[in-house]
Amino acid sequence: MQTGDIVKYLPTSTVGKVVATKEMDGKVWVKLDRTGLYYVADALVPADASEYKMVSFKEKESTFKGTNSVRDLNKMEEEVDIGDVTPTGGG
């Protein structure tokens, strides 16, 4: 695999473009642009260019179930009073 190749990580079907490779502990690791993570080369296969889609930062700020953004969900989590949902008393 070479820089610029489009590959698919089989366990999750993540498709990305190879941006770097390195060898460590006898294994070849390949960094993909889509996630910024390194994947073991043995689990990657060549992918068709039609499977690859550049994702902009704007697209990554997606909504959850079409109603709330991730930021809104985090804010709601901070506002929850744990006493409202946890039973009191020892029983």
Backbone bond lengths (Angstrom), bond angles and torsions (degrees), N, CA, C in turn:
res aa  C-N    CA-C-N  psi(-1)  N-CA   C-N-CA  omega(-1)  CA-C   N-CA-C  phi
1 M - - - 1.437 - - 1.521 109.26 -
2 Q 1.319 113.84 140.26 1.449 119.50 -177.41 1.525 109.80 -123.83
3 T 1.326 115.20 158.47 1.452 120.62 175.94 1.529 108.98 -54.93
4 G 1.326 115.44 132.24 1.462 121.22 -178.92 1.505 114.25 98.76
5 D 1.346 118.26 -17.23 1.463 121.24 177.83 1.522 109.76 -66.85
6 I 1.316 116.69 146.01 1.458 122.15 174.96 1.519 107.38 -99.30
7 V 1.339 115.56 125.37 1.458 121.41 -175.44 1.524 111.14 -133.39
8 K 1.327 114.38 163.45 1.464 121.22 177.85 1.523 108.89 -123.42
9 Y 1.336 116.22 132.40 1.458 122.40 174.35 1.525 106.87 -86.52
10 L 1.316 116.91 113.49 1.465 121.60 -170.71 1.529 115.49 -59.51
11 P 1.350 120.65 -44.60 1.465 118.32 -176.63 1.531 115.17 -59.21
12 T 1.340 118.26 -31.48 1.466 120.11 -177.65 1.523 113.38 -120.23
13 S 1.326 117.12 -2.58 1.468 123.24 -176.43 1.524 112.99 61.72
14 T 1.323 117.32 23.77 1.454 121.54 175.87 1.531 108.57 -69.19
15 V 1.322 116.16 128.38 1.457 121.64 179.13 1.519 108.39 -111.22
16 G 1.322 116.44 134.35 1.448 119.98 179.12 1.508 111.71 -157.85
17 K 1.317 114.53 172.77 1.450 121.32 178.09 1.517 108.41 -99.87
18 V 1.329 116.90 134.92 1.455 122.27 179.80 1.525 109.01 -68.09
19 V 1.347 115.67 125.30 1.459 119.99 178.24 1.527 112.06 -114.31
20 A 1.335 117.93 -17.37 1.460 121.16 179.28 1.522 109.26 -163.64
21 T 1.321 115.63 155.41 1.466 121.35 172.92 1.523 107.91 -136.43
22 K 1.328 114.93 151.72 1.463 119.65 175.16 1.518 108.32 -152.94
23 E 1.315 115.50 157.18 1.458 121.11 177.52 1.519 107.82 -112.67
24 M 1.337 115.24 131.57 1.458 120.64 179.53 1.521 108.40 -149.38
25 D 1.312 116.73 132.85 1.464 122.79 179.69 1.524 112.60 54.64
26 G 1.322 116.70 36.51 1.452 120.80 177.22 1.512 115.00 77.96
27 K 1.330 118.34 7.82 1.464 121.85 178.73 1.522 109.24 -120.75
28 V 1.321 115.05 148.68 1.457 120.64 175.66 1.527 107.53 -94.61
29 W 1.320 115.50 129.56 1.462 122.42 179.58 1.522 108.85 -113.89
30 V 1.324 116.63 140.65 1.455 122.63 -176.22 1.523 108.61 -124.32
31 K 1.336 116.10 127.83 1.467 121.28 179.01 1.521 109.05 -94.03
32 L 1.344 115.96 131.13 1.462 121.44 179.49 1.518 110.50 -104.44
33 D 1.327 115.13 143.49 1.455 120.04 -178.11 1.529 112.88 -67.76
34 R 1.291 117.62 -33.43 1.473 121.50 -174.44 1.529 112.28 -63.58
35 T 1.330 117.05 -40.18 1.464 120.36 -176.78 1.515 113.09 -109.57
36 G 1.322 116.61 -22.45 1.456 119.77 -174.95 1.519 112.27 75.88
37 L 1.328 117.04 12.55 1.458 122.39 -178.30 1.516 110.31 -105.23
38 Y 1.338 115.07 157.18 1.456 121.47 174.64 1.527 109.34 -94.31
39 Y 1.335 116.12 138.04 1.461 123.32 178.99 1.527 107.81 -123.26
40 V 1.323 116.47 144.49 1.458 119.80 177.35 1.540 107.69 -67.63
41 A 1.316 115.48 130.98 1.461 121.14 -172.62 1.526 112.89 -60.88
42 D 1.323 117.56 -29.09 1.465 120.62 -179.64 1.529 112.92 -62.34
43 A 1.332 117.73 -22.37 1.462 121.52 -178.03 1.525 112.20 -98.66
44 L 1.333 117.36 7.89 1.458 121.83 179.64 1.521 110.59 -107.60
45 V 1.322 115.81 142.12 1.463 121.71 175.38 1.521 108.45 -129.74
46 P 1.325 117.47 153.88 1.467 119.34 176.01 1.525 110.43 -59.11
47 A 1.326 116.38 141.11 1.464 120.99 179.34 1.518 109.32 -119.75
48 D 1.300 115.58 156.19 1.450 121.74 177.26 1.532 109.28 -74.56
49 A 1.307 116.72 143.57 1.466 121.09 -179.60 1.525 111.80 -58.37
50 S 1.326 118.02 -26.98 1.465 120.97 -179.99 1.531 112.02 -68.52
51 E 1.339 117.20 -19.73 1.462 120.98 178.63 1.525 112.56 -82.50
52 Y 1.327 116.05 -15.94 1.464 121.21 -175.34 1.516 109.77 -91.95
53 K 1.326 115.47 132.59 1.457 120.83 177.93 1.516 108.03 -137.41
54 M 1.300 116.61 125.35 1.461 120.04 175.00 1.529 107.23 -67.53
55 V 1.326 116.58 136.26 1.455 121.27 179.30 1.514 107.61 -113.71
56 S 1.313 114.93 122.55 1.457 118.97 178.96 1.519 109.39 -84.68
57 F 1.318 116.28 163.11 1.457 121.08 178.66 1.521 110.19 -58.65
58 K 1.314 117.28 -37.54 1.463 121.79 -179.06 1.532 110.90 -59.65
59 E 1.333 117.05 -40.69 1.462 120.79 -179.99 1.519 111.91 -68.61
60 K 1.335 117.17 -30.39 1.451 120.50 -178.28 1.523 111.97 -68.76
61 E 1.332 118.08 -24.73 1.464 120.90 176.45 1.523 107.45 -84.72
62 S 1.315 115.19 71.38 1.458 120.72 -175.69 1.519 111.41 -87.95
63 T 1.300 114.53 174.00 1.456 119.95 178.68 1.513 109.78 -103.01
64 F 1.304 115.30 157.32 1.448 122.49 -179.72 1.523 107.81 -102.75
65 K 1.313 117.48 119.59 1.463 124.14 -179.44 1.528 111.72 55.51
66 G 1.323 117.04 26.79 1.454 121.31 174.79 1.505 115.61 70.57
67 T 1.337 119.29 5.71 1.453 118.90 -176.82 1.520 113.56 -121.20
68 N 1.304 118.00 -41.78 1.456 121.40 -175.85 1.513 111.28 -122.56
69 S 1.324 115.93 139.33 1.458 118.40 174.58 1.518 108.20 -77.67
70 V 1.303 116.23 164.49 1.459 121.23 178.31 1.526 109.36 -59.39
71 R 1.319 116.35 -39.93 1.464 120.89 179.30 1.539 110.53 -60.51
72 D 1.343 117.40 -42.30 1.467 121.08 178.28 1.523 111.30 -64.40
73 L 1.331 116.71 -39.78 1.460 120.08 179.63 1.525 110.94 -64.74
74 N 1.344 116.63 -40.00 1.463 119.91 177.31 1.519 111.02 -63.49
75 K 1.315 116.83 -40.43 1.474 120.88 178.73 1.529 110.23 -64.55
76 M 1.331 116.96 -42.73 1.466 120.36 179.32 1.530 110.23 -62.77
77 E 1.317 117.31 -38.31 1.460 121.15 179.37 1.523 110.42 -62.82
78 E 1.328 117.12 -40.20 1.456 120.91 179.85 1.528 111.60 -67.37
79 E 1.335 116.85 -29.68 1.453 121.27 -176.05 1.526 113.76 -83.45
80 V 1.321 117.96 -11.77 1.461 121.23 -177.60 1.528 109.57 -71.24
81 D 1.332 116.00 130.72 1.462 121.24 174.62 1.516 107.08 -90.02
82 I 1.304 116.99 113.51 1.459 121.98 -175.24 1.529 111.53 -58.63
83 G 1.318 117.84 -25.09 1.461 121.60 178.18 1.520 112.37 -66.42
84 D 1.335 116.39 -22.96 1.464 121.32 179.77 1.533 111.87 -72.61
85 V 1.305 117.79 -23.79 1.457 119.83 -174.75 1.527 113.61 -117.79
86 T 1.319 117.32 -6.24 1.460 120.15 -178.95 1.519 109.25 -107.41
87 P 1.351 118.27 127.33 1.455 119.91 178.35 1.541 110.74 -64.55
88 T 1.312 114.82 144.74 1.462 119.70 177.64 1.509 109.61 -102.41
89 G 1.288 116.49 159.57 1.460 120.97 179.24 1.510 111.43 96.91
90 G 1.302 116.10 157.87 1.452 120.60 -174.46 1.509 113.28 -92.06
91 G 1.312 118.33 -24.93 1.442 121.36 176.16 1.416 113.43 78.13
